[in-house]
């Protein structure tokens, strides 16, 4: 596995992406695998399909009803060992393949936890020296839960075509919910429900994979997918009001870069002493477009790269609470000290959705007090949140660079934003800024923030010119402009999010 270099360049020669399709009975997993396989093979990728281990074993004559409690636990432990060995075989083949490779797993390691009591699952973890962070968070790139037809499409539920399935509707719903809850906590977990017809459900599933990989599908898989962020009014409700949840400690560190048009950060995420580590690069691929590259790294890489921390930014500490509500996956970020005063007590709720606005509003957790939709707002960018200086004194405030940001946003305020810096009180919102397609439009779009940004008079080109350029732009003669103390202004730029591995250059 390649590690990203400090200047943000990795070899794009080959990528391996591991995705789990899970879900309750009659959710569309088999069809989803076939469509993913066909779609990516048409893109020139090699695709491996890992079979469902439980089906392989159960088709050999094993019946849960015939097993004692002790035998059932032993079966799940051996099933998990068998699953990991089968997966490892395909993972090794994928790494050796000379093509980009997609590995589709029919269920994954955490599914076994849905079928035995928690204390017995934890006993299996201790006996084998395993932990959920490794089994769930670092083993796979993405988890997709295909909601059973028994939950929202009951008329289409059947077990006739599955020799190992006999669940009635009620049991199917229970198993579906338990299978989803088993994966709560994975950083890239998508729930595909039955709110649309089946064909649209398949397109939504494929779209989530393509979006995580940064693959442009045009309108072939159009589903109006978007990532949303909401400001939550504190204090945090009592834990008893939440559905089953997983809490993680999260630490972000921004790194120095050699360009004002690129951001780099590290993320450490985990619990109970076990952590996963990620390196993220955000940079414009071209005017008006942001590319985000996420690469899993080792603890050793984290330790080495932390030395490159940007002194202009605080480290960010959060408690991240992950839970399922109404077939919607939510992450609640609870900002913690040490932090800038602008983010004391800040609560931000995030979710990824293809639902119409009205339907999504109905699915928002009723036990949380949602104050505002702050999706894409620069005063909720994590980059801006972490700045050490007050925004009025900082030359690094970025306008809307966090639009579509995977890791969540920041907080604080600036004149014209309608927010109180210390209390996060919602006042009249800013009108949504339009996507910039020209230089002049970029400058117009930062007008609401002009009071906290350095004066435009500080802009000085290297040679006289009548045109005002952005950092890195060139005039008609090819000379690059130098902008002193100017923020990067990328207005509502769409983000390609790439969550994958890269083969090192030789």
Buried (B, 14 or more C-beta within 10 A) or exposed (E): EBBBEBEBEBEEBBBBBBBBBBBBBBBBBBBBBEBBBEBBEEBEBBBBBBBBBBBBBBEEEBEEEEBEEEEBBEBBBEBBEBBBEBBEEBBEBBBEBEBBBBBBBBBBBBBBBBBBEEEBBEBBBEEEEBBBBBBBBBBBBBBBBBBBBBBBBBEEBEBEEEEBBEBEBEEBBBBBBBBBBBBBBBBBBBBBBBBBEEEBBBBBBBBBBBBBBBBEBEEEBEBEBBBBBBBBBBEBEEEEEBBEBBBBBBBBBBBEBEBBBBBBBBBBBBBEEBBBBBBBBBBBEEBBEBBBBBBBBEEEBBEEBBEBBBEBBBBBBBBBBBBBBBBBBBBBBBBBEEBBEBBBBBBBBBBBBBBEEEEBEEBBBEEBEBBBBBBBBBBBBBBBBBBEEBBEEBBBBBBBBBBBBBBBBBBBBBEBBBBEBEEBBBEEEBEEBEBBEEBEBBBEBBEBBBEBBBEEEEBEBEEEEEEBBBBBBEBEEEBEBBBEEBBBBBBBBEBBBBBBBBBEEE
